[in-house]
Amino acid sequence: MAAAVHSANTKAVAVAETPAYDEAVRTLRRAGCVFAEREAAAIFASSHAAARRRQMVAARAAGAPLEYVVGVAEFAGVRVGIGPPAFIPRHRAAALVDAADMVQTRADAVTVLDLGCGCGAIAAALAQRHPSWSVHATDVDAAAVAYARTNGVAFGFETHEGDWFDALPTSLQGALDVAVAHLPYVPSAEVAMMPRDFRDAEPLRTVDGGTDGLDPWRTVAARAATWLAPGGALLTQVAGIQVETAVTVGADAGWHTMPATTDLSDQDGAVVLVSRRA
Ligand SMILES: C[S@@+](CC[C@H](N)C(=O)[O-])C[C@H]1O[C@@H](n2cnc3c(N)ncnc32)[C@H](O)[C@@H]1O
């Protein structure tokens, strides 16, 4: 089993080395969990009921992502509620949150969109960092939107359901200072190579970007102009190998698209692209 805990921040709770905890660690380790101690600690922290804990350990050992099991994902300094089938936030996407900080040109009254928000982790991180910003989030998946709505109440952002920008009220046309689009960008043929926990749990629509992984980017780049304010920035993330084609896709749709600073590239080679009107 691949490690579903991609959070270095999960706090190891002070769990006495009880027989139940030791047994949970053994069960998780037998199931192939690389971070068995940390995962057992997260499970024990999320419930005090012995039966519920056993149920969660069994679900995790059977391959359910830890985030679904405990109902929480940690991302860019926030803890958001999550469950199946919402996309599990990836830490590399935190670079998009940092990029949104860098590209916005106004001091306050910034209007930001988390496009394809899943459970709304990016929106939550932006809302927490910038309480004065007006943060919106959209997704086409009703179940993901339900999680995002709950997270939106906690963190202060508004969630809309629908196909990309069509979900937004027309009052936001020409009003977005920053649109953050963490799109599906895995080429169809490579989805099978994703870690099993994610591949088995997340709907194809959350990760599969078509033949070269860039079909959602083509769609979004073609539709975004109407929604951005003058000087506004459209942000997305792609794999290093996709950068050249993604820049061309942006140019074909009338954008000046370029990689953000190298600080926003991660060890997996994911690159943040910033697009402004050419
Ligand atoms: C890579 S996930 C990113 C989720 C979230 N932004 C995050 O980083 O955790 C892509 C998201 O796009 C959503 N999506 C796919 N097709 C969509 C569409 N046509 N309109 C709106 N959202 C869509 C998926 O449901 C999924 O939540």
PDBQT file of the ligand as one rigid body, heavy atoms in Angstrom, charges set to zero:
ROOT
HETATM    1  C1  LIG A 301      -6.845  18.083  -9.268  1.00  0.00    +0.000 C 
HETATM    2  S1  LIG A 301      -8.404  18.265  -8.466  1.00  0.00    +0.000 S 
HETATM    3  C2  LIG A 301      -8.076  19.707  -7.470  1.00  0.00    +0.000 C 
HETATM    4  C3  LIG A 301      -9.019  19.856  -6.307  1.00  0.00    +0.000 C 
HETATM    5  C4  LIG A 301      -8.657  20.992  -5.335  1.00  0.00    +0.000 C 
HETATM    6  N1  LIG A 301      -8.494  22.249  -6.037  1.00  0.00    +0.000 N 
HETATM    7  C5  LIG A 301      -7.410  20.657  -4.571  1.00  0.00    +0.000 C 
HETATM    8  O1  LIG A 301      -6.328  21.116  -4.924  1.00  0.00    +0.000 OA
HETATM    9  O2  LIG A 301      -7.510  19.920  -3.587  1.00  0.00    +0.000 OA
HETATM   10  C6  LIG A 301      -9.397  18.872  -9.797  1.00  0.00    +0.000 C 
HETATM   11  C7  LIG A 301     -10.822  19.219  -9.421  1.00  0.00    +0.000 C 
HETATM   12  O3  LIG A 301     -11.497  19.661 -10.608  1.00  0.00    +0.000 OA
HETATM   13  C8  LIG A 301     -12.831  19.236 -10.538  1.00  0.00    +0.000 C 
HETATM   14  N2  LIG A 301     -13.422  19.222 -11.878  1.00  0.00    +0.000 N 
HETATM   15  C9  LIG A 301     -13.250  18.315 -12.872  1.00  0.00    +0.000 A 
HETATM   16  N3  LIG A 301     -13.972  18.666 -13.954  1.00  0.00    +0.000 NA
HETATM   17  C10 LIG A 301     -14.613  19.822 -13.635  1.00  0.00    +0.000 A 
HETATM   18  C11 LIG A 301     -15.517  20.666 -14.334  1.00  0.00    +0.000 A 
HETATM   19  N4  LIG A 301     -15.894  20.381 -15.581  1.00  0.00    +0.000 N 
HETATM   20  N5  LIG A 301     -15.963  21.767 -13.708  1.00  0.00    +0.000 NA
HETATM   21  C12 LIG A 301     -15.577  22.058 -12.431  1.00  0.00    +0.000 A 
HETATM   22  N6  LIG A 301     -14.735  21.284 -11.705  1.00  0.00    +0.000 NA
HETATM   23  C13 LIG A 301     -14.258  20.176 -12.305  1.00  0.00    +0.000 A 
HETATM   24  C14 LIG A 301     -12.760  17.872  -9.906  1.00  0.00    +0.000 C 
HETATM   25  O4  LIG A 301     -14.013  17.483  -9.355  1.00  0.00    +0.000 OA
HETATM   26  C15 LIG A 301     -11.657  18.076  -8.877  1.00  0.00    +0.000 C 
HETATM   27  O5  LIG A 301     -12.190  18.436  -7.636  1.00  0.00    +0.000 OA
ENDROOT
TORSDOF 0
